[in-house]
Amino acid sequence: MSIDPLASTLGAPAPDPRTDALTSAQNGMGRDEFLKLLTTQIENQDPLDPLKNHEFVAQLAQFSALEQQIITNDSLSQMQQSQMSLSNAQLTNMIGKEVVARGDSVRIAGGDAQSIGLMLPSAASRVEITVSDQNGNAVAQVNRDRLSPGYQDVAWNGLNVDGQPLADGRYHVSVSAVDAAGNPMTVDTMTRGRVEAVTFENGIAELIVGNARVVPGDVLSIHDLVPAASPSASAPPSAIPDSQSQAEPQPEPQSPPPAPDQASPIPPNAEFDPDALIPDELAAEGNAPPAWFQALTR
């Protein structure tokens, strides 16, 4: 077996051409580069110690398995990208809806302060909530006693520590709580608001709730915003008066009576009476009808 003098001088093992090709393939070399390197190594191998057939076949088999693994990883990556795109498209359905999510922000709009959402793991004997502005300065304090476990909405008036109304905007909240035994508790703060938009930055989707960013995984509930009733909405059927809800019956049309100078038609299936055709003035005088009339009625 040949020994590289330079490698022996440096104290390092000589490179083995039977493993260099596979190592290069594992470092990101493609099929063409691997085959070119393998062919070059075979052409320049030591004739006294050539590459054995079974070793050559083993290297090809290992490279084939490695190539299949790379193809599988690429397929899984494409599948992951497709699922991510589908999930991102579904997130757009949340725009315009109200969500309750984990967060430490609360909003004041039009002088109305949003309630502070808390998630308590157990009953709390004392809860102290500190409201801070964007600079981290404490501006308000809200205290509550004996809160039940679970989700709780804590209302506050939006006033600072001096009793003055705070300006509209977003504020941060921090909570400290103790149980009945005086032991501190870990309380999660919640934020609630309308989803204004969905952003996708660096492959991460976030919901824009007011001025805050919420990760979809932190959303606990989604609600449809109920629009206010319109004053022009139609009244319910029960409010419609009976005089308007039911139409008055219309009289059946009647045929007009015959004109006075118009003879009434002969009813069907009636026997013909020639004497009925004699004018009244002739019948009253007792005179015989004229010859033309007698000939007509024969």
ZIJOPE-V268129 format. One record per pair of residues at least 24 apart in sequence whose C-alpha atoms are under 7 Angstrom apart, sorted by the first residue. I is the first residue (numbers start at 1). GAP is how many residues later the second one is. If there is no record, write none. Layout:
<<I | GAP> <I | GAP>>
This chain:
<<1 | 48> <17 | 24> <18 | 33> <22 | 37> <22 | 41> <88 | 117> <92 | 106> <94 | 101> <95 | 100> <95 | 101> <95 | 102> <96 | 98> <96 | 99> <96 | 100> <97 | 97> <97 | 98> <97 | 125> <97 | 126> <97 | 127> <97 | 128> <98 | 94> <98 | 95> <98 | 96> <98 | 97> <98 | 124> <98 | 125> <98 | 126> <98 | 127> <99 | 93> <99 | 94> <99 | 95> <99 | 120> <99 | 122> <99 | 123> <99 | 124> <100 | 90> <100 | 91> <100 | 92> <100 | 93> <100 | 119> <100 | 120> <100 | 121> <100 | 122> <101 | 89> <101 | 90> <101 | 91> <101 | 117> <101 | 118> <101 | 119> <102 | 87> <102 | 88> <102 | 89> <102 | 116> <102 | 117> <103 | 86> <103 | 87> <103 | 88> <104 | 68> <104 | 69> <104 | 70> <104 | 85> <104 | 86> <104 | 87> <105 | 65> <105 | 66> <105 | 67> <105 | 68> <105 | 86> <106 | 64> <106 | 65> <106 | 66> <106 | 85> <107 | 62> <107 | 63> <107 | 64> <108 | 60> <108 | 61> <108 | 62> <109 | 59> <109 | 60> <110 | 58> <111 | 57> <112 | 46> <113 | 43> <113 | 44> <113 | 45> <115 | 38> <115 | 39> <115 | 40> <115 | 41> <116 | 37> <116 | 38> <116 | 39> <116 | 74> <117 | 35> <117 | 36> <117 | 37> <117 | 72> <117 | 73> <117 | 74> <118 | 33> <118 | 34> <118 | 35> <118 | 69> <118 | 70> <118 | 71> <118 | 72> <119 | 31> <119 | 32> <119 | 33> <119 | 68> <119 | 69> <119 | 70> <120 | 29> <120 | 30> <120 | 31> <120 | 67> <120 | 68> <121 | 28> <121 | 29> <122 | 26> <122 | 27> <123 | 24> <123 | 25> <123 | 26> <123 | 56> <124 | 24> <124 | 53> <124 | 54> <124 | 55> <124 | 56> <125 | 53> <125 | 54> <125 | 55> <126 | 51> <126 | 52> <126 | 53> <127 | 49> <127 | 50> <127 | 51> <128 | 47> <128 | 48> <128 | 49> <129 | 44> <129 | 45> <129 | 46> <129 | 47> <130 | 43> <130 | 44> <130 | 45> <131 | 40> <131 | 41> <131 | 42> <131 | 43> <132 | 39> <132 | 40> <132 | 41> <133 | 38> <133 | 39> <134 | 37> <170 | 41>>
